[in-house]
Amino acid sequence: MKGNLVRLTVTSLLLLLILRRVDWAEFARIGAGTRIDLVIAAYGLNLLMILLNTWRLRVLIGALGTMVGMIRLAGYYFVCMFFNNFMPTSIGGDVMRILDLSRDTGKKSSAMASIMVERLLGLYALFPLGLTAFLILYPTLPRRGLFLVATAGMAALFLAGTVAIRRSTIRRLAPLARPLEKWLDRFQVREKGGRLYDFLDLYKGKKAAVSGALVLSILSSSVWIVGCWVFAVAMGLSLPVAVFFLLMPLVEIGRMAPISLSGMGIR
């Protein structure tokens, strides 16, 4: 309860800061001049993104021996989106999907493993897209240092995730964490980490499914980013699509910071 109150306060302050900087006359002009045909097209791209994400989840679940129809999985995805938008955190929708999927798989562990791997692949897909856009735009960026730091941070997260996903690597690095044992025990880091690796172990030897799901993640993220660009074009913003391929991965990662309600204000 206290955490939600803090997030509500931070969200309110961030939104107030943003709204105070809005030129409402200009806002009204943009709204009046927005192209409805492009708005519809952008929503169409968002629906395509959902279809690709649904297909990705179907591939991951199928690798564990359970086949679920696309329509049913799409329904789970829309429920997930609803809860992510109206729950205090961005994981409320995933909890609902795990509960729904567990009825299909018969095992909550399989459902949780598929959702966790899906989340990880979604994050991994953002890195090559953002890095490619950064390399394309770097000569023309107005604040190169800022974007360089942000991209380097994204690269560090990518590399850290690649290292941390291997249980054997973590075992080798475990001695380095001995000074932090009390802190790790207090927050049950090792216990929770052990459960995470148990879930990830379900996908050992299923490289084809994981690779296919990663490709779908890259396609899905690309479609989502292009959709954001089309929304901007509909409102008369003449920015290259590469700008959105640079900014949206950073926005998505920033949204995950647990300091506001559903990432509002941060985005």
C-alpha positions in Angstrom: 0.0 0.0 0.0 2.8 2.4 0.9 4.6 1.6 -2.3 1.5 2.3 -4.4 1.1 5.6 -2.6 4.7 6.6 -3.5 4.1 5.6 -7.1 0.9 7.6 -7.2 2.7 10.6 -5.8 5.5 10.3 -8.3 3.1 9.8 -11.2 1.1 12.8 -10.2 4.2 15.1 -10.0 5.5 13.9 -13.3 2.2 14.4 -15.1 1.8 17.8 -13.5 5.3 18.8 -14.7 4.4 17.6 -18.2 1.0 19.3 -18.4 2.4 22.6 -17.2 4.6 22.6 -20.2 1.8 22.0 -22.7 0.8 24.7 -25.1 -3.0 24.0 -25.0 -3.7 26.2 -28.0 -1.2 24.3 -30.1 -2.5 21.0 -28.6 -6.0 21.9 -29.9 -4.6 22.7 -33.4 -2.8 19.4 -33.6 -5.9 17.5 -32.5 -8.0 19.3 -35.1 -5.5 18.6 -37.9 -4.8 15.0 -37.0 -5.3 12.6 -40.0 -7.8 10.0 -39.0 -6.8 7.6 -41.8 -3.2 7.4 -40.4 -4.6 7.0 -36.9 -6.6 4.0 -38.1 -3.5 2.7 -39.9 -1.4 3.0 -36.7 -4.0 1.1 -34.7 -3.9 -1.5 -37.4 -0.2 -1.9 -36.8 -0.8 -2.2 -33.1 -3.2 -5.1 -33.8 -0.5 -6.7 -36.0 1.9 -6.3 -33.1 -0.5 -8.1 -30.8 -0.9 -10.9 -33.4 2.9 -11.3 -33.6 3.2 -11.4 -29.8 0.4 -13.9 -29.6 2.1 -16.1 -32.2 5.4 -15.8 -30.1 3.6 -17.0 -27.0 2.1 -19.9 -28.9 5.5 -20.9 -30.1 6.9 -20.9 -26.6 4.0 -22.8 -25.1 4.1 -25.3 -27.9 7.8 -26.0 -27.1 6.6 -27.2 -23.7 4.1 -29.6 -25.3 0.9 -27.5 -25.0 -1.0 -26.2 -28.0 -3.4 -23.3 -27.4 -5.4 -21.6 -30.2 -4.4 -18.1 -31.4 -7.9 -16.6 -30.7 -7.7 -17.8 -27.0 -4.2 -16.5 -26.6 -5.1 -13.2 -28.2 -7.9 -12.9 -25.7 -5.4 -13.5 -22.9 -3.2 -10.8 -24.4 -5.9 -8.2 -24.5 -6.8 -8.9 -20.8 -3.1 -8.5 -20.0 -3.0 -5.1 -21.7 -6.0 -4.0 -19.8 -4.5 -4.9 -16.4 -1.1 -3.4 -17.4 -2.9 -0.1 -18.1 -5.1 0.0 -15.0 -3.0 -1.8 -12.3 -0.4 0.0 -10.2 2.4 -2.1 -11.8 3.2 -3.3 -15.3 3.2 -6.9 -14.2 -0.4 -7.2 -13.3 -1.3 -8.3 -16.8 1.4 -11.0 -16.7 -0.1 -12.4 -13.5 -3.5 -12.7 -15.3 -1.9 -14.4 -18.3 -0.1 -16.9 -16.1 -3.4 -17.7 -14.3 -5.2 -18.1 -17.7 -2.4 -20.2 -19.3 -2.1 -22.4 -16.3 -5.6 -23.7 -17.0 -4.5 -24.6 -20.5 -1.2 -26.1 -19.6 -2.2 -27.8 -16.4 1.0 -26.5 -14.8 1.6 -23.1 -13.4 5.4 -23.6 -13.8 5.0 -24.0 -17.6 2.8 -20.9 -17.9 5.2 -18.8 -15.8 8.2 -20.0 -17.7 6.7 -19.1 -21.1 5.7 -15.6 -19.9 9.1 -15.0 -18.4 11.0 -16.1 -21.5 8.6 -14.0 -23.6 9.3 -10.9 -21.5 13.1 -11.5 -21.7 13.0 -12.0 -25.5 10.9 -8.8 -25.8 13.6 -6.9 -24.0 16.4 -8.5 -26.0 14.7 -7.5 -29.3 14.9 -3.8 -28.3 18.7 -3.7 -28.2 19.6 -4.5 -31.8 16.9 -2.1 -33.0 18.0 0.8 -30.8 21.7 0.2 -31.5 21.1 0.2 -35.3 19.2 3.4 -35.1 21.8 5.0 -32.9 24.6 4.2 -35.4 22.5 5.6 -38.3 21.6 8.8 -36.4 24.7 9.4 -34.4 26.2 12.1 -36.8 23.0 14.2 -36.6 22.1 13.7 -32.9 21.8 17.1 -31.0 22.9 15.6 -27.7 25.4 12.8 -28.7 26.8 12.4 -25.2 23.3 11.8 -23.7 22.4 9.3 -26.3 25.8 7.6 -26.1 25.3 7.1 -22.3 21.8 5.9 -22.8 22.8 3.4 -25.5 25.8 2.3 -23.5 23.5 1.6 -20.6 21.2 -0.4 -22.8 24.2 -2.4 -24.0 25.3 -3.0 -20.4 21.8 -4.3 -19.6 21.9 -6.6 -22.6 25.3 -8.0 -21.7 24.4 -8.4 -18.1 21.2 -10.2 -19.0 23.2 -12.5 -21.4 25.6 -13.3 -18.6 23.0 -13.7 -15.9 20.8 -16.0 -17.9 23.4 -18.8 -17.6 23.2 -20.6 -14.2 26.8 -21.8 -14.6 28.1 -18.3 -15.0 26.2 -17.2 -11.9 27.8 -20.0 -9.9 31.3 -18.9 -10.9 30.5 -15.3 -9.9 28.8 -16.3 -6.6 32.0 -15.9 -4.5 32.1 -12.2 -5.5 28.7 -11.7 -3.9 29.7 -13.1 -0.4 30.0 -9.6 1.1 26.4 -9.0 0.2 25.0 -12.3 1.7 23.0 -10.6 4.4 21.4 -8.2 1.9 20.7 -11.1 -0.6 19.1 -13.2 2.2 17.0 -10.3 3.4 15.4 -9.8 0.0 15.4 -13.6 -0.8 17.4 -12.9 -3.9 18.9 -16.4 -4.1 15.7 -18.2 -3.5 13.8 -16.1 -6.1 16.8 -16.5 -8.5 16.8 -20.2 -8.1 13.1 -20.4 -9.0 13.8 -18.2 -12.1 16.5 -20.6 -13.3 14.2 -23.6 -12.7 11.7 -22.0 -15.0 14.3 -21.1 -17.6 15.6 -24.7 -17.5 12.4 -25.8 -19.1 13.6 -24.2 -22.4 17.0 -26.0 -22.4 17.5 -27.8 -25.7 14.6 -25.9 -27.3 16.8 -23.5 -29.3 14.6 -23.6 -32.4 11.5 -22.4 -30.5 13.5 -19.7 -28.6 15.2 -18.5 -31.8 11.8 -18.3 -33.6 10.3 -16.4 -30.7 13.2 -14.0 -30.7 12.7 -13.3 -34.4 9.0 -12.7 -33.7 10.0 -10.3 -30.9 12.1 -8.3 -33.3 9.3 -8.2 -35.9 6.8 -7.3 -33.2 8.9 -4.5 -31.7 9.6 -3.1 -35.2 5.9 -3.0 -36.1 5.1 -1.3 -32.7 7.8 1.4 -33.3 6.6 2.0 -36.9 3.1 2.3 -35.5 4.3 5.0 -33.1 5.9 6.8 -36.0 2.7 6.7 -38.0 0.8 8.2 -35.0 3.4 11.0 -35.1 3.0 11.6 -38.8 -0.8 11.7 -38.3 -0.2 14.7 -36.0 2.1 16.4 -38.4 5.4 15.6 -36.8 8.0 15.3 -39.6 10.6 13.1 -37.9 12.5 10.2 -39.5 11.3 6.8 -38.5 14.9 6.0 -37.3 14.4 8.5 -34.5 11.6 6.4 -33.2 13.7 3.2 -33.4 16.2 5.0 -31.2 13.8 6.6 -28.7 11.1 3.9 -28.2 13.5 1.2 -26.8 14.8 3.7 -24.3 11.2 4.7 -23.4 10.2 1.1 -23.0 13.1 0.3 -20.7 12.5 3.5 -18.7 8.9 2.6 -18.3 9.9 -0.4 -16.3 11.3 1.6 -13.4 9.0 0.8 -10.5 8.5 4.4 -9.4 5.2 5.3 -11.2 1.8 3.7 -12.0 2.2 1.7 -15.2 5.1 3.9 -16.3 2.9 7.0 -16.7 4.9 10.2 -16.5 8.1 8.4 -17.2 7.2 7.7 -20.8 
